[in-house]
Amino acid sequence: MFGEKKVDSKEKYSISSKKPDFNLFVSPGIGVKMHITPYIGLLASINDDAYLLNAYDTNKNDYKNKLIHDWGISIGVCFQIEGW
């Protein structure tokens, strides 16, 4: 959606090549870890990455700083090394 072809195109999902007034990135998340055995476990988490970009505002027909969100879900397996 935010590829090079969309930069400064004034389309709904266009970003500007101009940098925002300040850099901001936040990534709050929450997760759980559950042991199946003493040495093997499962991990699951969800997070929201938010980037501050200078993006096109279709209501004002101009670019302005906006937080763009990206949701992530992670599932994994973890291994516990004996003695650690």
BAMITI-449390 format. One record per residue: z negated, x negated, y of N, C-alpha, C, O in turn. Coordinates in pm, whole numbers, padded with zeros to 5 digits, always signed. Atoms other than C-alpha are relative to their C-alpha. Layout:
# residues N
ZXYZXYZXYZXY/...
***
This chain:
# residues 84
+00000-00082-00120+00000+00000+00000+00000-00086+00126+00062-00050+00226/+00009+00087-00117-00078-00289+00238+00082-00127-00020+00039-00235+00019/-00084+00117+00024+00206-00522+00133+00066-00050+00127+00053+00011+00233/-00064+00062-00117+00407-00746+00366+00099+00092+00069+00116+00085+00190/-00100-00090-00059+00672-00476+00419-00065+00103+00092+00005+00161+00176/+00069-00100-00081+00409-00249+00580-00064-00058+00125-00109+00018+00211/+00066+00061-00115+00272-00500+00835+00077+00032+00128+00198+00013+00135/-00055-00035-00132+00333-00384+01194+00116+00099-00007+00205+00096+00078/-00109-00098+00014+00559-00099+01073-00034+00135+00063+00053+00223+00071/+00048-00126-00060+00353+00180+01239+00015+00118-00094+00034+00231-00050/+00007-00107+00099+00352+00379+00916-00147+00032-00023-00235-00038+00027/+00137-00046+00021+00041+00563+00796-00092-00111-00052-00207-00120-00009/+00083+00105+00060-00085+00264+00593+00044-00139+00044+00051-00231-00038/-00043+00128-00054+00033-00019+00818-00120-00077+00056-00208-00020+00120/+00101+00085-00063-00189-00312+00912+00069-00089+00102+00189-00113+00095/-00053+00084-00106-00144-00531+01215-00014-00146-00037-00107-00184-00108/+00012+00144+00021-00078-00904+01205-00109-00057+00091-00153-00171+00072/+00110+00040-00087-00341-00922+01484-00132+00012-00076-00156+00111-00144/+00130-00003+00068-00687-01008+01353-00096+00094+00071-00085+00112+00192/+00101-00084-00065-00980-00769+01415-00088-00084+00093-00083-00207+00091/+00088+00068-00096-01236-00853+01687-00098-00096-00069-00131-00200-00013/+00088+00087+00077-01468-01001+01422+00028+00026-00148+00079+00132-00185/-00021-00013+00144-01453-01060+01046-00117+00071-00064-00233+00043-00032/+00106-00071+00071-01646-00826+00820+00048+00034-00140+00157+00087-00159/-00024-00036+00140-01658-00786+00443-00135+00036-00060-00228-00044-00054/+00122-00041+00069-01928-00590+00258+00036+00048-00138+00144+00104-00160/-00027-00039+00138-01956-00525-00113-00128+00045-00069-00180-00026-00155/+00118-00051+00071-02254-00311-00216+00037+00046-00140+00147+00096-00163/-00027-00042+00137-02282-00240-00586-00128+00023-00076-00237-00013-00031/+00114-00027+00087-02510-00129-00865+00048-00014-00145+00163+00017-00176/-00040+00018+00139-02510-00206-01235-00118+00002-00095-00234+00004-00054/+00101+00001+00105-02697-00207-01564+00039-00103-00105+00156-00135-00124/-00019+00092+00112-02743-00454-01848-00083+00052-00115-00203+00079-00099/+00071-00053+00116-02835-00334-02196+00022-00095-00118+00135-00127-00153/-00010+00088+00116-02914-00562-02491+00022+00081-00127-00051+00177-00154/-00026-00062+00131-02765-00459-02826-00082-00075-00105-00144-00014-00192/+00084+00088+00082-02931-00754-03004-00070-00093+00099-00041-00089+00218/+00065+00092-00094-03158-01024-02860+00098-00098+00067+00065-00156+00170/-00094+00100-00053-02848-01240-02796+00132+00057+00051+00215-00018+00101/-00124-00064-00046-02571-00989-02711-00036+00124+00081-00122+00202+00042/+00026-00117-00084-02564-00731-02434+00127+00053+00063+00232-00011+00058/-00111-00063-00072-02336-00498-02241-00037+00011+00148-00152+00038+00183/+00019-00012-00145-02291-00495-01863+00095+00106+00053+00209+00117+00007/-00086-00098-00067-02155-00213-01648-00043+00008+00146-00163+00012+00176/+00033-00009-00143-02134-00195-01269+00111+00072+00074+00224+00081+00028/-00095-00063-00091-01964-00010-00986-00028-00057+00139-00144-00074+00177/+00020+00054-00133-01907-00149-00638+00105+00054+00097+00210+00105+00057/-00089-00044-00108-01744-00065-00306+00024-00120+00090-00066-00163+00162/-00037+00108-00090-01561-00348-00128+00056+00061+00128+00142+00149+00122/-00049-00051-00128-01503-00281+00242+00043-00117+00088-00034-00209+00112/-00058+00103-00086-01278-00495+00463+00027+00059+00137+00075+00172+00148/-00034-00043-00135-01247-00467+00839+00141-00051+00031+00165-00172+00033/-00139+00035-00030-00874-00460+00925+00044+00070+00127-00012+00173+00165/-00062-00064-00114-00669-00381+01230+00113+00087-00057+00223+00036-00081/-00092-00090+00069-00489-00076+01083+00053+00108+00093-00009+00140+00195/-00065-00101-00082-00257+00188+01222-00073+00133-00011-00099+00181-00121/+00067-00131-00006-00429+00512+01330+00107+00104+00037+00156+00106+00150/-00106-00099-00024-00181+00802+01295-00039+00105+00103+00048+00163+00167/+00045-00098-00100-00394+01030+01516+00019-00051+00143+00057+00025+00232/-00010+00058-00135-00390+00792+01815+00131-00077+00020+00157-00128+00129/-00127+00076-00005-00050+00631+01736-00020-00141+00053+00058-00190+00135/+00029+00137-00041-00203+00288+01782-00083-00067-00110-00138-00001-00198/+00082+00074+00095-00375+00015+01583-00144-00006+00049-00168-00019+00169/+00141+00017-00035-00756+00000+01575-00073-00056-00121-00023-00049-00233/+00078+00056+00109-01026-00167+01368-00051+00111-00090-00112+00208-00043/+00046-00099+00099-01098+00029+01048-00054-00071-00122-00004-00177-00160/+00049+00049+00129-01302-00033+00735+00087+00061-00109+00097+00184-00120/-00084-00044+00111-01070-00012+00435-00080-00024-00128-00128-00135-00151/+00085+00008+00119-01249+00059+00105+00081-00017-00128+00195+00029-00139/-00058+00023+00131-01174-00048-00250-00113+00014-00102-00209-00062-00098/+00103-00023+00102-01378+00085-00543+00031-00082-00124+00147-00096-00162/-00019+00078+00121-01433-00130-00850-00100+00040-00108-00215+00072-00079/+00085-00027+00117-01572-00066-01199+00015-00117-00094+00127-00158-00126/-00003+00115+00091-01666-00353-01429-00080+00032-00126-00188+00090-00119/+00069-00013+00129-01761-00348-01797+00017-00133-00072+00128-00188-00076/-00010+00131+00065-01841-00664-01990-00102-00018-00110-00191+00064-00131/+00090+00040+00107-02018-00832-02277-00066-00130+00043+00001-00219+00095/+00068+00124-00033-02284-01097-02222-00067-00057-00125-00108+00015-00215/+00059+00071+00113-02419-01357-02461-00118-00083+00050-00105-00156+00148/+00120+00074-00037-02771-01503-02440-00007-00123-00091-00003-00111-00214/+00014+00122+00076-02803-01866-02547-00146-00015-00041-00235-00008+00044/+00137+00010+00051-03110-01913-02767-00073-00114+00069-00023-00226+00078/+00083+00100-00065-03386-02098-02584+00016-00005+00152-00058-00078+00218/-00019+00002-00146-03259-02032-02230-00074+00114+00063-00070+00129+00185/
***
